[in-house]
Each structure stands twice: as structure tokens, then as C-alpha cells.
Amino acid sequence: MDLTLGKRLRELPGPIMVTGHTGFKGTWLTLLLEKLKISVVGYSLPPEKDSLFERSNRAGAIPETFAEIRDQNSVKRFMEEHKPSVVFHLAAQPLVLQSYKFPLDTFEINVMGTANILTSAFATDSVKAVGVITTDKVYRNDNSGHAFIESDSLAGKDPYSASKVGAESVVAAWQQIKKLSEGPHIISLRAGNVIGGGDWAYDRLIPDLVRAFITKSEIVLRNPESTRPWQHVLDPLVGYLMAIEKVLEGEAIEALNFGPDSKSLSVKKIAEISSMAWPYQSEIDSLRENSGKNFESFSLELDSSLARKMLNWSPIWSQEEAVITTINWWDDVLNNGVKPDIACGQDIDFMLKNISNSLLL
């Protein structure tokens, strides 16, 4: 296997620290880092029931601590103990509807949690770079269909997106501190809607669809005509690694978008592709629209031209392929007895084999 990807990260003296390593993206990231033979440690809340972390029996697989990112002393002690060279900050409250129910917690976790991570990183000499993972939902969205670039204005519509704009403000403030004093490089990493095997969170489209598939229930679509830039989780994760390696070279990059090559697909289209990919789709009753209130933006497009230019990054999967790959993952795990970590490994192997030599650093 060509392990050119991650070469600089393997050469670092300390491990990669992943906050939120028990979450969906965090679990995939640790599995990818392990495949690339890169040392990794994790800091997160305990895993949720039926999460990918739990399904894959990941407890104890890497050095880890289960604690709050809101506890700065705990974060600082963890960094002092493990002396990471790079921090990927993924820990967050990531659900829009949950943010309406618990807005204060959402802001505390997403804003002050980010400030705690950066404060501790600046106090830990071993840390050379921090990648803060935010979201494509930080942009001021008037639903015009404009494809957002990194320099566009930021503004949040709901507590979740507003809290992530707050996290972006934290990043910008510490980037300014970096200019005035010693400290690690910091980059904001903004991805579109990530999908992939193992995501079991409620109020997310693919997990809700899979739950409907396995229970033969009616499928209710919250906002069927809303569009999002869907992508397989491994595509932006590869971009994150490439971005950190680039800033470690001394490249001054403050933020990067990672999204699909094509125009965003609608929720209804994703549901249709998923239903066709699931082997027992004929048993599904129907697709029904939810006429409830619209809590989210209608249209969302992301322009990843800068990542393509700076990193020579591009997604491996199209949006349609990302959906089919995700549904096939669930079919393999739920119907064919494939272990979740094996299913993840198969997708990682496919991705690594399909990264072109021009993309690899």
C-alpha cells in the first residue's frame, strides 16, 4: 500500500490528538490514521449507544481519556501527558435540532470548548498545528444557491450554526495571537454534509433512512427539496490530513472548504438513491414529506476550489457513489454479518487505492 499520504505526520515526534474520537467522524479518522500507521490518541466523551465506536469495539484501541472539552484543566493535563504534535478538534454538539433544545450547552461546547482546546495547545510546546473542524453551515446563507468560498461572510441561522460561527471567531482570534507570539499553526476546516457507514445519530438523513429500512417503517422527509453538499466522510478526512501537512510546511492557510465536485443534491434525491441501494427497498411503505416548520437553510452549495488549488485535493466518491457506499456498508453490517471495523477498513482501502499520484503529497 502506498503510504505517501500522511508521510509528514508519521515523521512527527508526538502523536495526533483527536478530540471527539468516539463520534462518527472521529472514529473514522482514528481508523484512517491507524491504517496510515500514524500514532493517535483520543479525548472525548464516552461513546453513545450503537455508535460506530461502540459497534467497532474501539474502547481501549488507542490511548484515550473520556472527559469534557469544557474542562480546560483536564484538556491541558491530557496534552501535557501525551505531548501531541498535531490536534484535530472534532468534539462538538453537531445536531441542529438538538441545538434548539439545548442552545446554552451547544454554545458552551462548540465555542468555549474550542477556546479551551486552543488555550491548551498554545500552552503545550509539543503542539505544532491545530485543525479545527467546523462546518459549511457557518456561511451567511440567503438561500440564493451561491457556492460559498472561504472569504464569504459568516453568520448563523440556528443555535448550532451560530455556535460554529462562534468557534470560527475563536479560531480567528487565536490565529491573530499566533501572529503576535509563538504558538501552533491553526486552520479552520469546513466540510459539507458527511455521510458514511456507522452514523447512527437521530435527525440525520441517512441514519433515519436506515432505521426506517430495517424496521420497514414509513420514511418521513423533514425538508425533501432542501439541497446539501453530500460527501463520503473519508473525502474530507483525507483533506484534513493534507491541509495539516501543508501548514506544517509553513503554508499560511486560514480556512479550507471540502465538498463534492457537483451541485448539491436534494434530501428527496438522497432518499431515493438510498432506497434503490437498499436490497429490500420494495418493502418500504412510502416516502412522505413532513409539513412541519423549516428550522434549517433551504439551499447550500460549497466551493472547494481553494483546497483543489492548494492541496491538489479532490473527492474520490461522487455524491451518488457516497450514498450507495454508505448504504452498502449498512447492508454488509446488518444483513451480511460483516464486522463494522472490517467494513470501514474496506472503504479506507478503496479510498487509498483510488487516490491518484497527483493528489498524494
Secondary structure, DSSP 8 states (H G I E B T S, - for coil): ----TTHHHHTSSS-EEEETTTSHHHHHHHHHHHHTT--EEEEES---TT-HHHHTT-TTSS-EEE--TT-HHHHHHHHHHH--SEEEE--S---HHHHHH-HHHHHIIIIIHHHHHHHHHHT-TT--EEEEE--GGGB---SS--EE-TTS-B--SSHHHHHHHHHHHHHHHHHHHHHHS---EEEEEEE-EEE-TT---TT-HHHHHHHHHHHT--EEESSTT-EE-EEETHHHHHHHHHHHHHHHTT----EEEE--SS--EEHHHHHHHHHHHSTTGGG---EEE--S---S-S--EE--HHHHHHH----SS-HHHHHHHHHHHHHHHHHS---HHHHHHHHHHHHHHHS-TTT--
